Amino acid sequence: MSQLHRDEQEIRGAFEAGLLQQAPDSDKRQARHQHSAVAMCRKDARINIRLASKNLRDLREDP
């Protein structure tokens, strides 16, 4: 696991000690964030372009 910054270590320690409380509207927040993430990743637009085959090959090549 990667090393945590000091702030992250404090949060983790508080979590493990049971000092943190869940936000009252956490279910709504989680649903809203999940909806936003799904909407952001949705592929809902298409474009068509015409390219020279050499340019297409160049775009497909790994860097």
C-alpha positions in Angstrom: 0.0 0.0 0.0 1.2 3.5 -0.8 2.4 5.7 2.0 -0.2 8.1 3.5 0.3 11.8 4.1 0.1 13.1 7.7 -3.5 14.3 7.2 -4.5 10.9 5.7 -2.9 9.1 8.6 -4.9 11.2 11.1 -8.2 10.4 9.3 -7.4 6.7 9.2 -6.5 6.7 12.9 -9.7 8.5 13.7 -11.7 6.0 11.6 -10.0 3.0 13.2 -10.7 4.4 16.6 -14.4 4.9 15.9 -14.2 8.7 16.3 -15.8 9.5 12.9 -19.5 9.7 12.4 -21.4 9.2 9.2 -23.0 12.3 7.7 -26.8 12.4 8.1 -27.5 12.6 4.4 -24.7 10.2 3.3 -27.1 7.9 1.4 -28.3 10.9 -0.7 -24.7 12.1 -1.3 -23.6 8.6 -2.3 -26.5 8.2 -4.8 -25.8 11.7 -6.2 -22.1 11.0 -6.7 -22.7 7.6 -8.2 -25.2 9.1 -10.7 -22.7 11.8 -11.6 -20.0 9.2 -12.2 -22.2 7.1 -14.4 -23.3 10.2 -16.4 -19.7 11.3 -16.8 -18.5 7.9 -18.2 -21.5 7.5 -20.5 -20.6 7.5 -24.2 -23.6 9.3 -25.7 -22.1 11.2 -28.7 -20.5 10.0 -31.9 -18.4 11.7 -34.5 -17.4 10.7 -38.0 -14.2 11.9 -39.6 -12.5 11.1 -42.7 -8.7 10.5 -42.5 -6.0 9.4 -44.8 -5.1 5.8 -44.0 -1.6 6.8 -43.0 -2.9 9.2 -40.4 -5.2 6.5 -39.0 -2.3 4.1 -38.7 -0.3 6.8 -36.9 -3.1 7.3 -34.5 -3.4 3.6 -33.8 0.3 3.1 -33.1 1.4 2.8 -29.5 3.6 5.7 -28.3 
